[in-house]
Amino acid sequence: MAQPSAQRILVVGAGELGTAMLEGLVRHPALASTPSITVLLRSSTINSVDADKRRANEYLRSLGASLTTGDIIFDSEEHLASIFADYDTVIVCSGFGFPPGTQLRLTKAALRAGVKRFFPWQWGIDYDVVGPGSAQDLFDEQLEVRKLLRAQNEVDWVIVSTGLFVSFIVVPEFGPADLQARTLRALGSWDTRLSVTTPRDIGRVAAEIVYNPQNIHRQVVFAAGDTVSYEDVKRLVEKRFGGEWKSELWDMQTLRQRLEANPNDNWVKYQNVFGAGIGVAWDMADTVNAQRGMEMQTVEDYLRNMKDLE
């Protein structure tokens, strides 16, 4: 295997996850010298005069990354493949809010380029277990990505299932903990479980696999900072913030009714998936981080680091 510093790595996107991915790659303890890491961004982002974007770009450069232009929405599969062909490892960190078919096109471009190893945008739940036709129709494309990867042997690939971003627990539109309304909810049942991970820890686990793959090749693996039930979330929020809280159970009948009334609401779709509890949680012992002795941020850790409620 090539030394970490010899790998040419392309990170696609530099949002919350892409930035965390870059941090994980450049700060991994196995890294002996400056890595060859490039971040793919739109030309308008790289050349922006907006102060926030310029600051974000400078931060990426301060980590040792080069910036290159590409547009995953408008560039052709052929053009994306020509970009990817210059790299050994391509890690896709752009997934939310893109048009249907984007992830399939990125996967086809990676296969066309013949990259040595590909990490698709699958930083979420176990789509194999969820299966086709779920409440969240966007998930069907993820299954097609897996089908494409499994149908070939030329490109090594790794899918890291990381569960939900832990911050989503306290997003009011999602439901489990509405801090301002002081309301705690169970989706499906109070015993239903979900696995959660911070973007920072996703980047750390991915970097560990990039630099120390060991036996991880052409497969789906799991990571998690924590696996908890909605009852656990309720207990931890009450412990952290104190005071009186309202509790609500949104069982599957309630969630299905919400979906019928709001068929295009992505939050309601996610509520139905995470309420069903299928493919959204795994035992910590089965995670790469547990098997490799990596310390991760738990739900309790995340809540502890939050500001007190006013």
C-alpha positions, 0 to 999 in steps of 0.5 A: 500500500502507498504511504498516506502522503503519496495518496492523491485524494479528492474531497467533493464538496466543502460544506459541514461534512466536507470540511470535517472530512478534510480536517480528519484527513490532515489530522490523522495520526498515521499521516507523516507529511503533508498530504496531497488533498484537493477539494472540488468546488464550483468556480463561483465558490472559489472565485467568490468575493463574498467574505464568508466564502473567501474565509472558508476557502482560506481555511481549506487552504490553511489545512493544506488543501488545493482547490479545483473547479467542478460542478457536480450538477452541470458538468457532464459525466465525462468531464467529472470522470476526467477530473476524478482520473487524476486522483487515487481516492475520491470522497463525495461529501455533497449530498443534501439538496442536489437534484435526483440522479446526482449521486448516480452520475458521480458514481458513474464518473468515478467508475469511468475514471477508474479511480482506485477507491471511491467513497460515495455519498452514503453517510447515512443509514443502511439502505440495503435494510431499508429497501426500495420504496421507503417513505423517503423516496430519495433513498432509492437512488442510494440503492442504485448507487450500491447496485452499480458499485457491486456490479463491477470489480475494477474500482474499490469502494467503501460505504460508511453508514454513519446514521443521523447527524447528531445535531438533527436530534435537536432540529425542531422540524425533525422532532425528537427534541424541540428545545424551545418548545420544551417538547420531547418526542418519540418517533414510532415508539420510545424504545425505537433506536437510532444511531448518530454521529457528528460530522467531525467523527465521520471525518475521523472514521473515514480518514482511518479507513483511507489510511488504514483500510486493513480488510475494508474493501468493496463493502458497507461498514458502520460507524456511530458516536452513539446508538440510543432510543428515543427514551434515552434522548428524553432522559439525556435532554431532561438531565442536561437542561432540567425543568419541565418537559412535555412528552409526545409519542408519534406512533407509526399511525400518526406518522403515516397520517402526517405523511398523507397530509404532507406528501412532499415534506422531507422532514415528515418522510424522515420521521417515518423512516426513523420511526419505523426503526429499520436500518437506522440503528446498529450495535456499537460493537459492530462499528469501525470506531469501536473495533479500532478503539476510537473515542467518539462524541456521544449524545450526552457529550453533544448536549453537554457542549450546547449552550444553556436554554434561555 
